[in-house]
C-alpha cells in the first residue's frame, strides 16, 4: 500500500496527520521537524533566486521520500507558489525519486478533495470523512485561538515555559480527539487552564504586530522563533496570519479591503492584507510593527514602501526582515534587540 507524506508547517502537522490517519487507509508518514539539514537539502537542489518556502518544503519532501513515502500532498496558491509544485516534482524526479505529487490549490473543498484523491492510489475509508474533516477544521480554529491568547500573555508568565508546556499537552490530547464534541471539551479545558496561569503584573505594556509572508510567519524555524523571542523581552505579540485566516476568512476580508481601502487591486499573496493590517495596528496604537518575508517574495517587496509610508503617518516604527538560509542569526538578534530597546525608550 502506498505511503503518504506532506511538507512540515509549524504545529499544523497535528491536524493534518489527524485528518489523514482518520480518512485514509494508507500509511501516513509524519515529516521531520525542520532542521538545518532540511534547509540545506532544500537550498542545495533549488534555484538560487526562488523564495524560501520553496526551499524549506522541498527539503521536507526529500526527507519524507527518504523515509519511504511515495505520495506527497502539497498545498499552494495565491502567488507564484501555486505553480511551484510542478518545478518541485521535476527536481525530485531528476534526483531519482519515484513518487506522485498531489497539489491542493488553496485548500479545496470536501467534494474536490474526494474527486482528486480518486485519481491516485489512495484508499478512502467509507465512513467518517465529513466528521473528521469537520473535526480537523475545528481543531485548526481552536489551535489558532489558543496561540492568539498565548502570544499576548506568555510575556507575563511567572513560571517560564508554563504556556508552552500546556500547549504541548493540548496538542497531544487534540491528536487523540474522538470527534468534534470531545475536541471542544479539550479546547475549553486547556483554555481555562491557560487563563489560570500565574502572570506578573506590569504597568508598561509594549505591543508589537507581526505581518508578512505567510509561510515565514507561521513556520518558527523560518523566522528564528521570533514570537517567543519577543515574548521573552516582555512584549505582547499580535499576528493576523494563520490557517484559520487563510482558509476561512481571507476571501471575505480581501473583498472588504478592496471596497473600503485606498488600494483597489489585488497585489498577490498577502500584500494587500499586510497593508491593511499595518493601518489597523497603527490605529490600535501598537508600539511597533515587524514585517517578515522570505527572500525574493515579490508581492511583499511591492507592499513594503506602502507599509512604511502608512506607518510613518502614524509615527509607528517598522522593522523589515528578509529571511533565507544565509540570514545571520547574530545579525538578526542584534537588529531585534536594538528595535526592542528603541521601543522601550519611546514608551518611557
HELIX and SHEET records of a PDB file:
HELIX    1   1 UNK A   10  UNK A   12  5                                   3    
HELIX    2   2 UNK A   13  UNK A   23  1                                  11    
HELIX    3   3 UNK A   36  UNK A   44  1                                   9    
HELIX    4   4 UNK A   52  UNK A   66  1                                  15    
HELIX    5   5 UNK A   80  UNK A   83  5                                   4    
HELIX    6   6 UNK A   84  UNK A   94  1                                  11    
HELIX    7   7 UNK A  110  UNK A  117  1                                   8    
HELIX    8   8 UNK A  129  UNK A  153  1                                  25    
HELIX    9   9 UNK A  154  UNK A  156  5                                   3    
HELIX   10  10 UNK A  162  UNK A  174  1                                  13    
HELIX   11  11 UNK A  180  UNK A  195  1                                  16    
HELIX   12  12 UNK A  214  UNK A  218  1                                   5    
HELIX   13  13 UNK A  220  UNK A  222  5                                   3    
HELIX   14  14 UNK A  226  UNK A  232  1                                   7    
HELIX   15  15 UNK A  243  UNK A  244  1                                   2    
HELIX   16  16 UNK A  245  UNK A  249  3                                   5    
HELIX   17  17 UNK A  250  UNK A  260  1                                  11    
HELIX   18  18 UNK A  271  UNK A  283  1                                  13    
HELIX   19  19 UNK A  298  UNK A  314  1                                  17    
HELIX   20  20 UNK A  329  UNK A  347  1                                  19    
SHEET    1   A 4 UNK A  27  UNK A  28  0                                        
SHEET    2   A 4 UNK A   3  UNK A   6  1                                        
SHEET    3   A 4 UNK A  71  UNK A  76  1                                        
SHEET    4   A 4 UNK A 100  UNK A 105  1                                        
SHEET    1   B 4 UNK A 236  UNK A 239  0                                        
SHEET    2   B 4 UNK A 207  UNK A 212  1                                        
SHEET    3   B 4 UNK A 288  UNK A 294  1                                        
SHEET    4   B 4 UNK A 317  UNK A 323  1                                        
END                                                                             
